[in-house]
Amino acid sequence: MSAREVPAERACLPEVPTELARRRLSLATIVKFFGPGAIIASLTVGSGETVLASRMGAVFGFAVLWVVVVGTVAKAAVIYSSNRYIVLTGEHPMSGLARVIPGPRGWFPLLIGALAVLSFPFVASALASGIGGYLNKVVGGAAVAWGLVLLVLAAAIAWFGWYALLERAQIAIVALKVALVVVAVFAANPQWLDVLGGFVPQGLGYEPFVFAEYPEIAERSAWVEAVVFMGGLGGGMYDYIGYAGLMREKRWGALGLPGRDGAASTAGPLELADTPEERRRVRGWARAPLGDVVLSFATMGLTAVAFIITGKEILGAAHNVPSGNNVLTYQGDVLGIIHPVLRYFYIVAIIMVFLGTMYAIWEVYTRTTHESLSAVSKRVREGGVARTRRWVYGYVLVGGLALILTGADLVSLISPANIVGGTVAVGIYGFGLLVLERRVLPKSFRVGRTGRLLIAASSAVLLVAGLIALAQYSGFLR
């Protein structure tokens, strides 16, 4: 049976937990239902923000803060729509898109999936190269050699499940590192009126010292630099397809019904009866992914703001821009403003943070690939995640090793992935979700008018910003 022929199943949503039945989400309820979003946050908080947000603060100052707001709100709106759909229907959005978008069967999810999958080796190699360059500065040895070893090590840790021994320590270190950066913000004593002014949308221009001391950065379009940052903020489609799939682990809403908690499920979307009781359940269950997304993206956004402020006040003031093999070297100065001994903590923290992120991407990328292909292939769907995992590991490992051998630095490697997978693909996905919801859900069960306008505007901003940056990055537009 093809993806277009999968029938809808008529049933009722499970009863809503008491906490979600209340009209307003309390902070305690949001924390209680914080699940898959924590995994996505762990992929960027403490690693991506350490590099790109600090770099933005150093080269642009506070003027780039508004980009955090736009990027965070836009991505949160699109991803909430995605996660809401799977919770209410029990069907992954990629499967739904394969069925409802006109044209050749499955072309839309294959396009989104391809943009995500193409980004995998770039992200993996960027992380390995970044920490490899740092170890080159700290203990010596070739940066490329360190990168190769670390990528293979991360793959082995993920494949054999060794990371459980390090997970709790890594989480504690990330939390402490982020907390210390927040303390460093106040220790740096920025001009708070200038900070607030940075949240007003404005043109972006490099700080004067960048032109004299970092000509290779000054030659790069400020728009490209900002969009690369926005693309990495909170992750990209290479994370989000798997993010929606992780909702199955929580068994929220329709995913708690028999036969709908596994990636191999062939059931179509749950056909909900438009009754007062069902509308009440829909409102309640929709709050679970809402709280998860809000807390996740708020955490990532606030962390990025903290790193931008310290990047401006500490790194920018010293003219130390994270770049090349020094992409992770200077951030120790941020913690050093609190106490010099914390520079040594930074060495341990950054290694643990990057190793943890490099570990986590393998499982998320496996789920992203599996959800993309199973939407159009019965063979992949029935083969299960385990079979997909073998191919993903091999592809990311071989592609990542090849990219590391080019000697490119973290920013160079991450740029195409963040532009394509972090903005363009997310924008396209957002427009597809609007069509999907309209075709599948009764009018009273869809996101409200304000929400639809926000999703449409967010999708347009991400798509247009990404396409302009891609044209400039490729040399087609100046």
C-alpha positions as CSV (number, residue, x, y, z in Angstrom):
1,M,0.0,0.0,0.0
2,S,1.5,3.4,-1.0
3,A,1.8,6.4,1.3
4,R,-1.1,8.0,-0.5
5,E,-3.4,5.0,0.2
6,V,-2.9,4.7,3.9
7,P,-6.3,5.1,5.5
8,A,-7.2,7.3,8.4
9,E,-8.2,5.6,11.6
10,R,-11.2,6.8,13.5
11,A,-10.6,6.9,17.3
12,C,-10.5,9.2,20.3
13,L,-7.5,10.8,21.9
14,P,-6.6,9.4,25.3
15,E,-7.8,11.4,28.3
16,V,-5.6,14.5,29.0
17,P,-3.5,14.5,32.2
18,T,-4.7,16.9,34.9
19,E,-1.8,19.3,34.5
20,L,-2.4,19.7,30.8
21,A,-6.2,20.2,31.2
22,R,-5.7,23.6,32.9
23,R,-6.1,26.6,30.6
24,R,-2.7,28.0,31.4
25,L,0.6,26.1,31.4
26,S,2.5,26.6,34.7
27,L,6.2,26.5,34.8
28,A,6.0,23.3,36.9
29,T,3.9,21.6,34.2
30,I,6.3,22.8,31.4
31,V,9.3,21.3,33.3
32,K,7.4,18.1,34.0
33,F,6.6,17.6,30.3
34,F,10.0,18.7,29.1
35,G,11.3,15.7,27.1
36,P,12.5,15.6,23.5
37,G,13.3,19.3,23.5
38,A,16.0,18.6,26.1
39,I,17.8,16.4,23.7
40,I,17.7,19.1,20.9
41,A,18.8,21.8,23.4
42,S,21.7,19.6,24.4
43,L,22.9,19.5,20.8
44,T,23.4,23.3,20.7
45,V,23.5,24.7,24.2
46,G,27.1,24.9,25.3
47,S,28.6,23.9,22.0
48,G,27.1,25.8,19.1
49,E,26.4,28.9,21.2
50,T,30.0,28.7,22.5
51,V,31.3,29.2,19.0
52,L,28.8,31.1,16.9
53,A,27.1,33.3,19.5
54,S,30.5,34.4,21.0
55,R,31.8,35.1,17.5
56,M,28.7,37.2,16.7
57,G,29.1,39.2,19.8
58,A,32.8,39.8,19.0
59,V,32.4,40.9,15.4
60,F,28.9,42.6,15.5
61,G,28.5,43.7,19.1
62,F,25.0,43.9,20.6
63,A,23.5,44.8,17.2
64,V,23.1,41.1,16.4
65,L,20.8,40.4,19.4
66,W,17.6,40.8,17.4
67,V,18.7,37.9,15.2
68,V,18.4,35.7,18.2
69,V,14.8,36.7,18.8
70,V,13.8,36.3,15.1
71,G,15.6,33.0,14.7
72,T,14.3,31.5,18.0
73,V,10.7,32.6,17.5
74,A,10.6,31.5,13.8
75,K,12.0,28.1,14.4
76,A,9.9,27.5,17.6
77,A,6.7,28.3,15.6
78,V,7.5,25.8,12.8
79,I,8.7,23.1,15.1
80,Y,5.7,23.4,17.4
81,S,3.4,22.9,14.4
82,S,5.4,19.8,13.5
83,N,5.3,18.3,16.9
84,R,1.7,19.2,17.5
85,Y,0.7,17.4,14.4
86,I,2.3,14.1,15.4
87,V,0.9,14.3,18.9
88,L,-2.7,14.9,17.7
89,T,-2.7,12.5,14.7
90,G,-0.1,9.8,15.6
91,E,1.4,10.2,12.2
92,H,4.9,11.7,11.5
93,P,4.6,14.9,9.5
94,M,6.9,13.5,6.8
95,S,4.5,10.6,6.2
96,G,1.6,13.1,6.0
97,L,3.5,15.3,3.6
98,A,4.2,12.3,1.3
99,R,0.5,11.8,1.0
100,V,-1.0,15.3,0.7
101,I,1.4,17.4,-1.3
102,P,0.5,17.3,-5.0
103,G,3.0,15.9,-7.5
104,P,5.1,12.7,-7.8
105,R,4.7,10.5,-4.8
106,G,6.8,11.6,-1.8
107,W,8.8,14.3,-3.6
108,F,8.3,16.8,-0.8
109,P,9.5,14.8,2.2
110,L,12.4,13.5,0.0
111,L,13.4,17.1,-0.7
112,I,13.3,18.1,2.9
113,G,15.0,14.8,3.9
114,A,17.7,15.3,1.3
115,L,18.5,18.8,2.5
116,A,18.8,17.5,6.0
117,V,20.8,14.4,5.2
118,L,23.3,16.3,3.0
119,S,24.0,18.5,6.1
120,F,25.0,15.6,8.3
121,P,28.7,15.2,7.4
122,F,29.3,19.0,7.5
123,V,27.9,19.3,11.0
124,A,29.8,16.2,12.3
125,S,33.1,17.2,10.7
126,A,32.7,20.8,12.0
127,L,32.3,19.7,15.6
128,A,35.3,17.3,15.3
129,S,37.5,19.9,13.6
130,G,36.5,22.6,16.2
131,I,37.6,20.5,19.1
132,G,40.6,19.2,17.1
133,G,41.8,22.7,16.6
134,Y,41.4,23.5,20.3
135,L,43.4,20.4,21.3
136,N,46.1,21.4,18.9
137,K,46.5,24.6,20.9
138,V,46.2,23.0,24.3
139,V,48.3,19.8,24.0
140,G,49.8,20.0,20.6
141,G,49.5,17.5,17.7
142,A,48.0,18.1,14.3
143,A,44.4,19.6,14.4
144,V,43.3,17.3,11.5
145,A,44.6,14.2,13.2
146,W,42.7,15.1,16.4
147,G,39.6,15.7,14.4
148,L,39.8,12.3,12.7
149,V,40.4,10.5,16.0
150,L,37.5,12.3,17.7
151,L,35.0,11.6,15.0
152,V,35.8,7.9,15.0
153,L,35.7,7.9,18.8
154,A,32.3,9.6,18.9
155,A,30.9,7.1,16.4
156,A,32.2,4.2,18.5
157,I,30.8,5.6,21.7
158,A,27.4,6.1,20.1
159,W,27.4,2.7,18.4
160,F,28.4,0.6,21.4
161,G,26.4,2.7,23.9
162,W,29.4,3.6,26.1
163,Y,28.2,7.2,26.6
164,A,25.9,6.2,29.5
165,L,29.0,6.3,31.7
166,L,29.7,9.9,30.9
167,E,26.1,11.3,30.4
168,R,25.4,12.5,33.9
169,A,28.8,14.2,34.2
170,Q,28.3,15.9,30.8
171,I,24.9,17.2,31.7
172,A,26.2,18.6,35.0
173,I,29.2,20.2,33.3
174,V,27.0,21.8,30.5
175,A,24.6,23.2,33.1
176,L,27.5,24.6,35.2
177,K,29.2,26.1,32.2
178,V,26.0,27.9,31.0
179,A,25.4,29.1,34.6
180,L,28.9,30.5,34.8
181,V,28.5,32.3,31.5
182,V,25.4,34.0,32.9
183,V,27.4,35.0,35.9
184,A,30.1,36.3,33.5
185,V,27.5,38.5,31.8
186,F,26.9,40.5,35.0
187,A,30.6,40.4,35.9
188,A,31.4,42.0,32.5
189,N,29.0,44.8,33.5
190,P,27.7,45.8,30.1
191,Q,25.8,49.0,29.3
192,W,22.3,47.6,29.7
193,L,20.7,50.3,27.5
194,D,23.0,49.3,24.7
195,V,22.1,45.6,25.2
196,L,18.4,46.5,25.0
197,G,19.0,48.5,21.9
198,G,20.5,45.4,20.2
199,F,17.0,43.7,20.3
200,V,15.7,46.4,17.8
201,P,16.1,45.1,14.2
202,Q,18.9,47.1,12.5
203,G,21.6,46.7,9.9
204,L,24.6,44.7,10.7
205,G,28.2,45.9,10.3
206,Y,31.5,44.5,11.5
207,E,33.3,46.2,14.3
208,P,36.1,48.4,13.1
209,F,38.9,46.2,14.4
210,V,37.7,43.3,12.3
211,F,38.6,45.0,9.0
212,A,42.2,45.5,10.2
213,E,42.9,42.3,12.2
214,Y,40.6,39.8,10.6
215,P,40.4,40.6,6.9
216,E,39.2,37.1,6.0
217,I,36.1,37.6,8.1
218,A,35.6,41.2,6.8
219,E,35.5,39.8,3.2
220,R,32.6,37.6,4.1
221,S,29.1,39.1,3.8
222,A,27.7,40.3,7.1
223,W,24.3,38.8,6.0
224,V,25.9,35.4,5.4
225,E,27.7,35.5,8.8
226,A,24.4,36.3,10.6
227,V,22.3,33.7,8.7
228,V,24.9,31.0,9.5
229,F,24.4,31.9,13.1
230,M,20.6,31.9,12.8
231,G,20.7,28.6,11.0
232,G,22.6,27.0,13.8
233,L,20.5,28.6,16.5
234,G,18.4,25.8,18.0
235,G,19.4,23.3,15.3
236,G,18.1,22.6,11.8
237,M,16.1,20.1,9.8
238,Y,18.9,17.6,10.4
239,D,17.6,17.7,14.0
240,Y,13.9,18.5,13.7
241,I,12.7,15.5,11.7
242,G,14.2,13.3,14.4
243,Y,12.8,15.6,17.1
244,A,9.3,15.0,16.0
245,G,10.0,11.2,15.9
246,L,11.2,11.4,19.5
247,M,7.7,12.4,20.5
248,R,6.8,8.7,20.3
249,E,9.0,8.0,23.3
250,K,6.7,10.2,25.4
251,R,3.5,8.6,24.2
252,W,1.7,11.9,24.2
253,G,-1.8,12.2,22.7
254,A,-2.4,9.8,19.8
255,L,1.0,8.3,20.2
256,G,-0.3,6.7,23.4
257,L,-2.7,4.6,21.4
258,P,-1.9,0.9,20.5
259,G,0.4,0.5,17.5
260,R,1.4,4.2,17.2
261,D,4.5,4.5,19.4
262,G,6.9,2.9,16.9
263,A,8.6,4.3,13.8
264,A,7.5,1.2,11.8
265,S,3.8,2.1,12.3
266,T,1.8,2.0,9.0
267,A,-1.3,3.6,10.5
268,G,-2.5,6.8,8.9
269,P,-3.5,9.9,10.8
270,L,-6.0,9.6,13.5
271,E,-9.4,10.8,12.3
272,L,-10.7,12.9,15.1
273,A,-14.5,13.5,15.6
274,D,-15.3,17.2,15.9
275,T,-17.1,17.0,19.3
276,P,-16.8,19.2,22.4
277,E,-15.0,16.4,24.3
278,E,-12.5,15.9,21.5
279,R,-11.8,19.6,21.1
280,R,-11.1,19.7,24.9
281,R,-8.6,16.8,24.5
282,V,-7.0,18.4,21.5
283,R,-6.4,21.7,23.4
284,G,-5.0,19.7,26.4
285,W,-2.6,17.5,24.4
286,A,-1.4,20.4,22.3
287,R,0.0,22.0,25.4
288,A,2.5,19.1,25.9
289,P,4.6,19.9,22.7
290,L,4.0,23.6,23.3
291,G,5.7,23.5,26.7
292,D,8.5,21.3,25.4
293,V,9.2,23.6,22.5
294,V,8.9,26.8,24.5
295,L,11.3,25.7,27.2
296,S,13.7,24.2,24.8
297,F,14.0,27.3,22.5
298,A,13.8,29.8,25.4
299,T,16.8,28.0,26.9
300,M,18.7,28.1,23.7
301,G,17.8,31.7,23.0
302,L,18.8,33.0,26.4
303,T,22.0,31.0,26.3
304,A,22.8,32.6,22.9
305,V,22.1,36.1,24.3
306,A,24.5,35.5,27.2
307,F,27.3,34.3,24.9
308,I,26.7,37.3,22.6
309,I,27.0,39.8,25.5
310,T,30.2,38.1,26.8
311,G,31.5,37.9,23.3
312,K,31.1,41.6,22.8
313,E,32.3,42.7,26.3
314,I,35.2,40.2,26.8
315,L,36.3,38.8,23.4
316,G,35.5,41.8,21.3
317,A,37.1,44.2,23.7
318,A,40.4,42.1,23.5
319,H,40.0,41.8,19.7
320,N,39.9,38.0,20.1
321,V,37.5,36.6,17.5
322,P,36.8,32.8,17.5
323,S,38.1,31.8,14.1
324,G,40.3,29.2,12.4
325,N,42.0,26.9,14.9
326,N,41.3,29.4,17.6
327,V,37.5,28.9,17.2
328,L,37.4,27.6,20.8
329,T,40.6,29.0,22.3
330,Y,39.4,32.4,23.5
331,Q,36.1,31.4,25.2
332,G,38.1,30.4,28.4
333,D,38.5,34.2,28.9
334,V,34.8,34.5,29.4
335,L,34.9,32.2,32.5
336,G,38.3,33.7,33.5
337,I,36.6,37.0,34.3
338,I,34.9,35.3,37.3
339,H,38.1,33.6,38.6
340,P,41.3,32.6,36.8
341,V,41.0,29.0,37.9
342,L,37.8,28.6,35.8
343,R,40.0,28.7,32.7
344,Y,41.0,25.2,33.6
345,F,37.4,24.2,34.1
346,Y,36.7,25.5,30.6
347,I,39.2,23.0,29.2
348,V,37.3,20.0,30.7
349,A,33.9,21.6,29.9
350,I,34.5,22.3,26.3
351,I,35.9,18.8,25.6
352,M,32.9,17.1,27.4
353,V,30.4,19.4,25.8
354,F,31.6,18.7,22.3
355,L,32.1,15.0,22.9
356,G,28.5,14.9,24.2
357,T,27.2,16.8,21.2
358,M,29.1,14.6,18.7
359,Y,27.6,11.5,20.5
360,A,24.1,12.8,20.3
361,I,24.0,13.6,16.6
362,W,24.3,10.0,15.6
363,E,21.0,8.9,17.1
364,V,19.2,12.0,16.0
365,Y,20.5,11.8,12.5
366,T,19.5,8.1,12.4
367,R,16.0,9.0,13.3
368,T,15.9,11.9,10.9
369,T,17.0,9.6,8.0
370,H,14.6,6.8,9.0
371,E,11.6,9.1,9.3
372,S,12.4,10.8,5.9
373,L,12.8,7.5,4.0
374,S,10.0,5.5,5.8
375,A,7.6,8.2,4.7
376,V,7.9,6.9,1.1
377,S,9.4,3.4,1.5
378,K,7.6,0.4,3.0
379,R,10.9,-1.5,3.0
380,V,12.7,1.1,5.1
381,R,9.7,1.4,7.4
382,E,9.5,-2.3,8.0
383,G,13.3,-2.7,8.2
384,G,13.2,-0.6,11.4
385,V,15.6,2.0,12.8
386,A,18.4,-0.5,13.4
387,R,18.9,-1.2,9.7
388,T,18.8,2.6,8.9
389,R,21.4,3.2,11.7
390,R,24.1,1.1,9.9
391,W,23.8,3.2,6.7
392,V,23.7,6.5,8.5
393,Y,26.8,5.8,10.6
394,G,28.8,4.7,7.6
395,Y,27.7,7.7,5.5
396,V,28.3,10.3,8.3
397,L,31.7,8.7,9.2
398,V,33.0,8.5,5.7
399,G,31.7,11.9,4.7
400,G,32.9,13.6,7.9
401,L,36.4,12.1,7.7
402,A,36.7,13.3,4.1
403,L,35.7,16.8,5.0
404,I,38.1,16.9,8.0
405,L,40.9,16.0,5.7
406,T,40.3,19.2,3.7
407,G,41.7,21.1,6.7
408,A,38.7,23.5,6.8
409,D,37.9,25.0,10.1
410,L,34.6,24.7,12.1
411,V,33.0,27.9,10.7
412,S,33.8,27.0,7.1
413,L,32.4,23.5,7.5
414,I,29.2,24.4,9.4
415,S,28.3,27.3,7.1
416,P,26.6,25.4,4.2
417,A,24.8,23.1,6.6
418,N,23.4,26.0,8.7
419,I,22.3,27.9,5.6
420,V,20.7,25.0,3.8
421,G,19.6,22.8,6.7
422,G,19.1,25.5,9.3
423,T,17.1,28.1,7.3
424,V,16.1,27.1,3.8
425,A,14.8,23.6,4.6
426,V,13.0,24.8,7.8
427,G,11.2,27.5,5.8
428,I,10.1,25.0,3.1
429,Y,9.0,22.5,5.8
430,G,6.9,25.2,7.6
431,F,4.9,25.9,4.4
432,G,4.3,22.2,3.9
433,L,3.0,21.9,7.5
434,L,0.4,24.6,6.8
435,V,-0.9,22.6,3.9
436,L,-0.7,19.3,5.8
437,E,-2.7,20.6,8.8
438,R,-5.4,22.1,6.4
439,R,-5.7,18.8,4.5
440,V,-5.9,16.5,7.6
441,L,-7.3,18.3,10.6
442,P,-10.8,19.6,11.0
443,K,-10.9,23.4,11.2
444,S,-11.6,23.5,14.9
445,F,-8.5,21.4,15.6
446,R,-6.0,23.4,13.6
447,V,-3.6,26.1,14.9
448,G,-5.5,29.4,15.4
449,R,-5.4,32.2,12.9
450,T,-2.7,34.1,14.7
451,G,-0.6,30.9,15.0
452,R,-1.0,30.2,11.3
453,L,0.1,33.7,10.4
454,L,3.1,33.3,12.7
455,I,4.1,30.0,11.1
456,A,3.7,31.4,7.6
457,A,5.7,34.6,8.4
458,S,8.4,32.5,10.2
459,S,8.6,30.1,7.2
460,A,8.9,33.1,4.8
461,V,11.6,34.8,6.9
462,L,13.7,31.6,7.2
463,L,13.3,30.7,3.5
464,V,14.0,34.2,2.1
465,A,16.9,34.9,4.5
466,G,18.4,31.5,3.7
467,L,18.1,31.8,-0.1
468,I,19.7,35.3,0.0
469,A,22.6,34.0,2.2
470,L,23.0,30.9,-0.1
471,A,23.2,33.1,-3.2
472,Q,25.8,35.3,-1.5
473,Y,27.7,32.4,-0.1
474,S,27.8,30.8,-3.6
475,G,28.9,34.0,-5.3
476,F,25.7,34.5,-7.3
477,L,24.8,37.6,-5.4
478,R,26.8,40.4,-3.8
